[in-house]
Amino acid sequence: MEVSYLNAALLGLLQGLTEFLPVSSSGHLVIMQNILGISEPLVSFDLFLHLGTLIAVFIVFAKDIWYLITHLFSKPVAMIILAVIPAGLAGVFLEDVFEQAFSSVLFVGCALFITGILLWLSDNCYGDKDSNDMTVKDALIIGLFQAVAITPGISRSGSTIFGALLRGFDRKTAASFSFLISIPTILGAALLHGYKLISETGTLNIEPSYWVGMVVAAISGYAAIKTFLALVQKQKLKYFSFYCWAVGLIILVWSFLH
């Protein structure tokens, strides 16, 4: 399906902001596509949006990523791999379940209420563990939170940071680990969808507007990461709770009226 330049820019902006701010990018994309009257899956376009958000992560965490690349057999790399496994397994074996959830705006509204609760609780979690203290159990539990966040309406960054704080990590470690494990997760999902699309149709069907969406997603994603890192440190995640609850309530009311 062709996407106009304006719609591509709007969806790119939404993806960049909500991928890293704890309000669920997948949930907001479902909502926006309904508002714009886009009923068909935009798999190829979604790939470009995710590539845009990956570019933002690479820029902000360039030093950390370079360290990981030059220390492939280090403990931090092992912990990241372990944390990615649950989401990878969930994405492969529960794909049909998640696809059904993406088709329900009402489901997204309910899930946003859960995200709001997790964010509210996050501001009341305290810990002093850093990356050197991370265990296999810690990585897997945080990974389970990331797997649950495949559900539209559940924030990936919000849930994984909550999981890390719940395990006693300090806020800086929780935030950086959350973003670092997003790299293989987002990249893996993009490659899987790209492979499936090529297998089914023989092409990615790239429209010129897709590049616009990718660039906008990268720029807005960079701004969102910088903003979010500051808010995590200042224990201001509860403000996003109010937002998630408000949007969730609007969706529920809208769903019942229609």
Residue frames relative to the residue before (quaternion, step in Angstrom):
aa qw qx qy qz dx dy dz
M 1.0000 0.0000 0.0000 0.0000 0.00 0.00 0.00
E 0.4204 -0.7145 0.5004 0.2496 3.59 -0.89 0.94
V 0.1970 -0.7674 0.6037 0.0889 3.55 -1.06 0.87
S 0.4232 -0.7041 0.5024 0.2697 3.59 -0.77 0.98
Y 0.6462 -0.5274 0.3803 0.3996 3.58 -1.24 0.42
L 0.6430 0.5236 -0.3219 0.4569 3.58 1.01 -0.81
N 0.6760 0.4802 -0.2936 0.4756 3.58 0.89 -0.93
A 0.6226 0.5418 -0.3354 0.4542 3.58 1.05 -0.76
A 0.6648 0.4973 -0.2969 0.4717 3.57 0.98 -0.88
L 0.6514 0.5181 -0.3115 0.4584 3.59 0.98 -0.86
L 0.6939 0.4622 -0.2723 0.4803 3.57 0.89 -0.94
G 0.6170 0.5349 -0.3396 0.4667 3.59 1.12 -0.65
L 0.6393 0.5172 -0.3111 0.4765 3.56 1.00 -0.86
L 0.6630 0.5074 -0.2948 0.4648 3.56 0.94 -0.93
Q 0.6560 0.5133 -0.3085 0.4594 3.59 0.94 -0.90
G 0.6788 0.5107 -0.2954 0.4372 3.57 0.85 -0.97
L 0.6995 0.4670 -0.2697 0.4688 3.56 0.92 -0.90
T 0.7753 0.3947 -0.2044 0.4487 3.57 0.74 -1.03
E 0.5274 0.6153 -0.4253 0.4029 3.61 1.19 -0.26
F 0.8020 0.2911 -0.1263 0.5061 3.56 0.99 -0.82
L 0.6026 0.4488 -0.3678 0.5479 3.58 1.19 -0.33
P 0.5017 -0.7214 0.3934 0.2706 3.61 -0.87 0.90
V 0.4461 0.6946 -0.4523 0.3376 3.58 0.64 1.11
S 0.5303 -0.6697 0.3658 0.3693 3.60 1.35 0.24
S 0.2638 -0.7862 0.5442 0.1269 3.56 -0.31 1.27
S 0.6525 0.5249 -0.3237 0.4403 3.59 0.94 -0.86
G 0.6507 0.5198 -0.3156 0.4547 3.56 0.99 -0.82
H 0.6866 0.4793 -0.2852 0.4664 3.57 0.94 -0.87
L 0.6206 0.5298 -0.3485 0.4612 3.59 1.08 -0.62
V 0.6098 0.5359 -0.3437 0.4720 3.58 1.07 -0.74
I 0.6667 0.5051 -0.2935 0.4628 3.56 0.93 -0.95
M 0.6960 0.4859 -0.2798 0.4486 3.59 0.83 -1.03
Q 0.6461 0.5134 -0.3298 0.4584 3.59 0.97 -0.79
N 0.6175 0.5185 -0.3427 0.4821 3.58 1.13 -0.61
I 0.6490 0.5164 -0.3151 0.4614 3.59 0.98 -0.84
L 0.7196 0.4361 -0.2386 0.4849 3.58 0.99 -0.90
G 0.4813 -0.6976 0.4166 0.3289 3.58 1.29 -0.05
I 0.4319 0.6744 -0.4784 0.3604 3.58 1.17 0.60
S 0.0979 -0.8425 0.5297 0.0109 3.55 -0.33 1.24
E 0.6621 0.4980 -0.3093 0.4669 3.59 1.16 -0.52
P 0.5521 -0.6013 0.4512 0.3607 3.62 -1.10 0.64
L 0.2112 -0.7793 0.5801 0.1074 3.58 -0.91 0.93
V 0.0545 -0.8619 0.5037 0.0191 3.55 0.71 1.13
S 0.6737 0.4915 -0.3015 0.4622 3.60 0.82 -0.97
F 0.6693 0.4965 -0.2975 0.4658 3.57 0.91 -0.89
D 0.6307 0.5373 -0.3289 0.4532 3.58 0.99 -0.82
L 0.5966 0.5646 -0.3556 0.4460 3.58 1.09 -0.68
F 0.6779 0.4903 -0.2871 0.4665 3.56 0.92 -0.90
L 0.6261 0.5316 -0.3380 0.4594 3.58 1.03 -0.74
H 0.6718 0.4913 -0.2936 0.4702 3.57 0.97 -0.87
L 0.6133 0.5275 -0.3514 0.4713 3.59 1.06 -0.65
G 0.6213 0.5477 -0.3323 0.4511 3.57 1.06 -0.74
T 0.6796 0.4715 -0.2930 0.4795 3.59 0.92 -0.86
L 0.6041 0.5482 -0.3555 0.4563 3.60 1.10 -0.61
I 0.6120 0.5482 -0.3441 0.4544 3.57 1.01 -0.79
A 0.6412 0.5313 -0.3192 0.4524 3.58 0.98 -0.85
V 0.6581 0.5028 -0.3053 0.4700 3.59 0.94 -0.89
F 0.6436 0.5311 -0.3220 0.4472 3.59 0.94 -0.88
I 0.6663 0.5032 -0.3084 0.4558 3.60 0.98 -0.81
V 0.7069 0.4693 -0.2735 0.4531 3.60 0.80 -1.01
F 0.7984 0.2705 -0.1250 0.5232 3.58 0.92 -0.91
A 0.1477 0.8417 -0.5067 0.1137 3.57 1.13 0.67
K 0.6740 0.5009 -0.3010 0.4518 3.61 0.90 -0.90
D 0.6605 0.5025 -0.3025 0.4688 3.57 0.95 -0.89
I 0.6621 0.5083 -0.3039 0.4593 3.56 0.95 -0.90
W 0.6417 0.5200 -0.3227 0.4623 3.58 0.99 -0.81
Y 0.6249 0.5322 -0.3352 0.4625 3.57 1.03 -0.79
L 0.6656 0.5079 -0.3001 0.4571 3.58 0.92 -0.92
I 0.6463 0.5262 -0.3133 0.4553 3.58 1.02 -0.84
T 0.7323 0.4138 -0.2242 0.4922 3.58 1.00 -0.85
H 0.7334 0.2864 -0.2055 0.5813 3.61 1.31 0.01
L 0.0120 -0.8721 0.4889 -0.0150 3.55 0.80 1.08
F 0.7492 0.3698 -0.2141 0.5061 3.60 1.09 -0.59
S 0.4150 0.7126 -0.4596 0.3297 3.56 1.19 0.58
K 0.6811 -0.4913 0.3609 0.4056 3.57 -1.30 0.26
P 0.6410 0.5317 -0.3546 0.4250 3.66 0.87 -0.80
V 0.6416 0.5116 -0.3259 0.4694 3.60 1.00 -0.79
A 0.6473 0.5229 -0.3171 0.4550 3.59 0.95 -0.86
M 0.6593 0.5105 -0.3082 0.4580 3.58 0.97 -0.85
I 0.6365 0.5210 -0.3239 0.4674 3.58 1.03 -0.78
I 0.6411 0.5223 -0.3218 0.4612 3.58 0.95 -0.87
L 0.6597 0.5083 -0.3055 0.4617 3.58 0.92 -0.91
A 0.6802 0.5029 -0.2916 0.4466 3.59 0.94 -0.88
V 0.6564 0.5174 -0.3078 0.4547 3.59 1.16 -0.53
I 0.5423 0.6749 -0.3831 0.3221 3.59 1.13 -0.65
P 0.6690 0.5050 -0.3375 0.4284 3.67 0.74 -0.88
A 0.6732 0.4828 -0.3017 0.4719 3.60 0.91 -0.88
G 0.6296 0.5379 -0.3364 0.4484 3.58 1.03 -0.74
L 0.6730 0.4859 -0.2894 0.4766 3.57 0.93 -0.90
A 0.6522 0.5112 -0.3135 0.4637 3.58 0.98 -0.86
G 0.6544 0.5298 -0.3115 0.4405 3.57 0.98 -0.83
V 0.6934 0.4700 -0.2717 0.4738 3.58 1.06 -0.76
F 0.7973 0.3498 -0.1653 0.4633 3.59 0.75 -1.06
L 0.7541 0.3271 -0.2067 0.5307 3.61 1.17 -0.35
E 0.2292 0.8239 -0.4932 0.1592 3.57 1.22 0.45
D 0.6669 0.5092 -0.3104 0.4468 3.60 0.89 -0.89
V 0.6312 0.5373 -0.3290 0.4524 3.57 1.05 -0.80
F 0.6851 0.4795 -0.2831 0.4697 3.56 0.90 -0.93
E 0.6262 0.5409 -0.3419 0.4454 3.61 1.03 -0.72
Q 0.6321 0.5175 -0.3317 0.4718 3.59 1.05 -0.71
A 0.6350 0.5333 -0.3252 0.4547 3.57 1.04 -0.79
F 0.6396 0.5418 -0.3229 0.4395 3.59 1.08 -0.75
S 0.6662 0.5101 -0.3051 0.4505 3.58 1.15 -0.44
S 0.6995 0.4556 -0.2570 0.4870 3.60 1.27 -0.15
V 0.3098 -0.7509 0.5588 0.1671 3.57 -0.52 1.20
L 0.6032 0.5675 -0.3473 0.4399 3.59 1.09 -0.72
F 0.6343 0.5271 -0.3205 0.4660 3.56 1.01 -0.83
V 0.6286 0.5400 -0.3263 0.4547 3.57 1.00 -0.85
G 0.6412 0.5390 -0.3212 0.4418 3.57 0.96 -0.87
C 0.6660 0.4907 -0.2960 0.4775 3.58 0.95 -0.87
A 0.6578 0.5217 -0.3059 0.4490 3.57 0.98 -0.87
L 0.6165 0.5528 -0.3457 0.4414 3.60 1.07 -0.67
F 0.5962 0.5478 -0.3641 0.4603 3.58 1.11 -0.57
I 0.6384 0.5183 -0.3186 0.4716 3.58 1.05 -0.79
T 0.6261 0.5343 -0.3290 0.4628 3.58 0.99 -0.85
G 0.6421 0.5361 -0.3178 0.4465 3.58 0.95 -0.87
I 0.6473 0.5172 -0.3134 0.4639 3.57 1.00 -0.82
L 0.6530 0.5156 -0.3123 0.4585 3.60 0.94 -0.90
L 0.6632 0.5032 -0.3055 0.4622 3.58 0.96 -0.84
W 0.6337 0.5269 -0.3288 0.4612 3.57 1.00 -0.79
L 0.6749 0.4898 -0.2891 0.4701 3.56 0.95 -0.89
S 0.5947 0.6054 -0.3596 0.3879 3.59 1.08 -0.72
D 0.6606 0.5184 -0.3121 0.4444 3.58 1.01 -0.77
N 0.7064 0.4260 -0.2550 0.5045 3.57 1.27 -0.28
C 0.5534 0.5747 -0.3994 0.4515 3.57 1.29 0.35
Y 0.0432 -0.8043 0.5926 -0.0047 3.55 -0.93 0.88
G 0.1294 0.7877 -0.5941 0.0985 3.56 -1.06 0.75
D 0.2568 -0.7778 0.5540 0.1491 3.56 -1.27 0.29
K 0.4277 0.6919 -0.4760 0.3343 3.58 1.24 0.26
D 0.1833 -0.7667 0.6004 0.1345 3.60 -1.12 0.63
S 0.7773 -0.3677 0.2297 0.4559 3.58 -1.29 -0.05
N 0.6177 0.5619 -0.3463 0.4276 3.60 1.10 -0.58
D 0.6773 0.4931 -0.2793 0.4692 3.58 1.23 -0.50
M 0.4835 0.7058 -0.4232 0.2983 3.59 1.24 -0.21
T 0.1912 -0.7757 0.5957 0.0831 3.55 -1.01 0.93
V 0.6943 -0.4372 0.3546 0.4484 3.55 -1.32 0.10
K 0.6430 0.5308 -0.3166 0.4523 3.58 0.97 -0.87
D 0.6312 0.5360 -0.3261 0.4560 3.58 0.98 -0.87
A 0.6878 0.4990 -0.2858 0.4430 3.57 0.80 -1.06
L 0.6806 0.4941 -0.2940 0.4542 3.58 0.92 -0.88
I 0.6448 0.5137 -0.3275 0.4616 3.60 1.00 -0.77
I 0.6405 0.4968 -0.3198 0.4906 3.58 0.98 -0.83
G 0.6354 0.5389 -0.3137 0.4554 3.57 1.07 -0.79
L 0.6214 0.5361 -0.3396 0.4594 3.58 1.07 -0.69
F 0.6253 0.5199 -0.3341 0.4766 3.58 1.06 -0.73
Q 0.6456 0.5090 -0.3202 0.4707 3.58 1.03 -0.73
A 0.6245 0.5373 -0.3380 0.4550 3.59 1.05 -0.72
V 0.6421 0.5185 -0.3164 0.4677 3.58 0.99 -0.86
A 0.6615 0.5460 -0.2952 0.4209 3.57 1.09 -0.79
I 0.4407 0.6483 -0.4860 0.3864 3.60 1.23 0.10
T 0.5560 0.6113 -0.3680 0.4263 3.54 1.24 -0.55
P 0.4422 -0.6954 0.4886 0.2866 3.63 -0.74 0.95
G 0.7219 0.3738 -0.3038 0.4969 3.55 -0.78 1.05
I 0.6661 0.4165 -0.2857 0.5488 3.58 1.26 -0.38
S 0.3684 -0.7590 0.4971 0.2026 3.57 -0.60 1.12
R 0.4275 -0.7050 0.5029 0.2594 3.58 -0.83 0.99
S 0.6940 0.4592 -0.2860 0.4751 3.59 0.81 -0.99
G 0.6634 0.5207 -0.3091 0.4395 3.58 0.92 -0.88
S 0.7093 0.4641 -0.2718 0.4556 3.57 0.86 -0.93
T 0.6749 0.4818 -0.3124 0.4635 3.61 0.94 -0.78
I 0.6296 0.5059 -0.3382 0.4830 3.61 1.04 -0.67
F 0.6198 0.5241 -0.3379 0.4764 3.58 1.02 -0.75
G 0.6486 0.5229 -0.3153 0.4544 3.58 0.96 -0.88
A 0.6694 0.4932 -0.2955 0.4705 3.59 0.97 -0.87
L 0.6558 0.4969 -0.3118 0.4752 3.60 0.97 -0.83
L 0.6174 0.5538 -0.3281 0.4522 3.56 1.08 -0.76
R 0.6930 0.4516 -0.2600 0.4982 3.57 1.15 -0.66
G 0.6253 -0.6113 0.3133 0.3702 3.58 1.25 0.24
F 0.4545 0.6837 -0.4627 0.3345 3.61 1.18 0.34
D 0.5293 -0.6050 0.4767 0.3557 3.56 -1.20 0.53
R 0.6873 -0.5381 0.3137 0.3737 3.55 -1.23 0.52
K 0.6362 0.5298 -0.3356 0.4494 3.60 1.01 -0.73
T 0.6687 0.4889 -0.2940 0.4768 3.58 0.92 -0.90
A 0.6374 0.5398 -0.3250 0.4436 3.58 0.97 -0.89
A 0.6933 0.4811 -0.2794 0.4581 3.58 0.89 -0.95
S 0.6886 0.4806 -0.2979 0.4540 3.60 0.81 -0.95
F 0.6504 0.5077 -0.3245 0.4625 3.60 0.98 -0.80
S 0.6096 0.5633 -0.3384 0.4433 3.56 1.06 -0.78
F 0.7067 0.4505 -0.2674 0.4755 3.58 0.89 -0.92
L 0.6509 0.5267 -0.3278 0.4376 3.59 0.97 -0.76
I 0.6922 0.4464 -0.2989 0.4819 3.61 0.97 -0.73
S 0.5405 0.6047 -0.4139 0.4135 3.58 1.25 -0.14
I 0.5749 0.6285 -0.3791 0.3615 3.60 1.11 -0.61
P 0.7342 0.3791 -0.2614 0.4990 3.65 0.62 -0.97
T 0.6110 0.5628 -0.3535 0.4301 3.59 1.11 -0.63
I 0.6941 0.4556 -0.2698 0.4876 3.58 0.83 -1.01
L 0.6648 0.5087 -0.3033 0.4553 3.57 0.94 -0.92
G 0.6523 0.5205 -0.3095 0.4559 3.57 0.98 -0.86
A 0.6557 0.5039 -0.3084 0.4701 3.57 0.97 -0.88
A 0.6506 0.5193 -0.3163 0.4549 3.58 0.99 -0.83
L 0.6678 0.4972 -0.2995 0.4660 3.58 0.94 -0.89
L 0.6470 0.5242 -0.3178 0.4534 3.58 0.99 -0.83
H 0.6800 0.4727 -0.2904 0.4794 3.58 0.90 -0.90
G 0.6356 0.5312 -0.3254 0.4560 3.56 1.05 -0.76
Y 0.6493 0.5166 -0.3064 0.4665 3.56 0.99 -0.86
K 0.6624 0.5061 -0.3054 0.4603 3.57 0.93 -0.91
L 0.6583 0.5194 -0.3116 0.4469 3.55 0.95 -0.87
I 0.6651 0.4915 -0.3006 0.4751 3.57 0.93 -0.89
S 0.6388 0.5368 -0.3199 0.4488 3.58 1.04 -0.81
E 0.7283 0.4441 -0.2352 0.4660 3.57 1.00 -0.89
T 0.8177 0.2459 -0.1016 0.5105 3.58 0.92 -0.88
G 0.4360 -0.7173 0.4420 0.3161 3.57 1.23 -0.38
T 0.7819 0.1930 -0.1222 0.5800 3.60 1.29 0.05
L 0.4679 -0.6628 0.5068 0.2915 3.57 -1.27 0.40
N 0.2575 -0.8067 0.4970 0.1895 3.60 1.30 -0.27
I 0.1140 0.8338 -0.5242 0.1304 3.56 0.66 1.18
E 0.1870 -0.7749 0.5981 0.0829 3.54 -0.78 1.10
P 0.6213 -0.5592 0.3865 0.3898 3.67 -1.08 0.58
S 0.6350 0.5549 -0.3330 0.4218 3.59 1.05 -0.73
Y 0.5401 0.6362 -0.4029 0.3757 3.60 1.18 -0.47
W 0.6306 0.5382 -0.3319 0.4500 3.57 1.07 -0.76
V 0.6019 0.5490 -0.3495 0.4628 3.56 1.10 -0.69
G 0.6570 0.5171 -0.3007 0.4589 3.56 0.91 -0.93
M 0.6559 0.5232 -0.3083 0.4483 3.58 0.97 -0.87
V 0.6710 0.4986 -0.2965 0.4618 3.59 0.89 -0.94
V 0.6620 0.4977 -0.3031 0.4714 3.57 0.92 -0.91
A 0.6388 0.5239 -0.3214 0.4628 3.60 1.02 -0.80
A 0.6482 0.5193 -0.3169 0.4579 3.60 1.01 -0.79
I 0.6845 0.4859 -0.2865 0.4619 3.59 0.87 -0.94
S 0.7032 0.4459 -0.2720 0.4824 3.58 0.83 -0.96
G 0.6083 0.5595 -0.3436 0.4459 3.58 1.13 -0.64
Y 0.6265 0.5356 -0.3237 0.4646 3.57 1.03 -0.84
A 0.6706 0.4918 -0.2929 0.4718 3.58 0.89 -0.94
A 0.6539 0.5267 -0.3110 0.4454 3.58 1.00 -0.84
I 0.6444 0.5240 -0.3264 0.4513 3.60 0.95 -0.84
K 0.6618 0.5118 -0.3026 0.4566 3.57 0.87 -0.99
T 0.6672 0.5008 -0.2931 0.4670 3.57 0.94 -0.91
F 0.6859 0.5088 -0.2852 0.4351 3.54 0.87 -1.00
L 0.6295 0.5407 -0.3383 0.4437 3.60 0.96 -0.82
A 0.6551 0.5058 -0.3068 0.4700 3.57 1.02 -0.80
L 0.6784 0.5007 -0.2906 0.4523 3.58 0.96 -0.87
V 0.5992 0.5567 -0.3578 0.4506 3.60 1.08 -0.67
Q 0.6732 0.5032 -0.2899 0.4578 3.55 0.92 -0.95
K 0.7279 0.4291 -0.2337 0.4811 3.58 1.05 -0.76
Q 0.4010 -0.7399 0.4482 0.3015 3.59 1.34 0.11
K 0.3821 0.7297 -0.4658 0.3234 3.55 0.84 1.09
L 0.3355 0.7759 -0.4862 0.2212 3.60 1.19 0.36
K 0.5622 0.6255 -0.3956 0.3691 3.60 1.11 -0.49
Y 0.5589 0.5954 -0.3980 0.4181 3.58 1.17 -0.44
F 0.6467 0.4977 -0.3127 0.4860 3.56 1.11 -0.68
S 0.5366 0.6108 -0.3994 0.4235 3.58 1.22 -0.46
F 0.6604 0.5091 -0.3041 0.4606 3.57 0.90 -0.98
Y 0.6413 0.5262 -0.3216 0.4565 3.56 1.01 -0.83
C 0.6748 0.4985 -0.2973 0.4558 3.58 0.85 -0.99
W 0.6624 0.4975 -0.3093 0.4669 3.58 0.95 -0.83
A 0.6478 0.5213 -0.3216 0.4530 3.58 0.99 -0.81
V 0.6765 0.4738 -0.2924 0.4820 3.59 0.89 -0.94
G 0.6342 0.5360 -0.3277 0.4507 3.57 0.99 -0.82
L 0.6623 0.5033 -0.3024 0.4655 3.58 0.96 -0.86
I 0.6347 0.5255 -0.3266 0.4629 3.58 0.98 -0.84
I 0.6548 0.5131 -0.3090 0.4609 3.58 0.96 -0.88
L 0.6635 0.5065 -0.3126 0.4534 3.58 0.90 -0.90
V 0.6565 0.4980 -0.3110 0.4737 3.58 0.93 -0.87
W 0.6521 0.5219 -0.3035 0.4585 3.57 0.94 -0.94
S 0.6592 0.5235 -0.3021 0.4474 3.59 0.98 -0.89
F 0.6947 0.4722 -0.2823 0.4634 3.56 0.95 -0.86
L 0.6560 0.5034 -0.3088 0.4700 3.58 1.16 -0.60
H 0.7310 0.3492 -0.2231 0.5421 3.58 1.22 -0.39
